[in-house]
């Protein structure tokens, strides 16, 4: 079991990445809510698997975008293939693209 300090450090890293991604998207004219895979239940910080989080919240949204690296885009696309409201997004030479199979 991880200590509170370790879970808090993990949350801090995720929150920094969240802010960086939100800023990068805003610079490209995309204003989106970026969520991190953390649940807080009571006072307990519970990191969860981000891919599982997408499946958990799927029914509550009309559209979900998963932002990943170019190298992982195809794998993520296949992972969410049965979920038509999920779009896999990656950056390619400074341009945000939606993964489309060849």
Secondary structure, 3 states (H helix, E strand, C coil): CCCHHHHHHHHHHHHHHHHHHHHHHHHCCCCCCCCCCEEEECCEEEECCHHHHHHHHHHHCCCEEEEECHHHHHHHHHHCCCCCCEEEEEEECCEEEECCCC
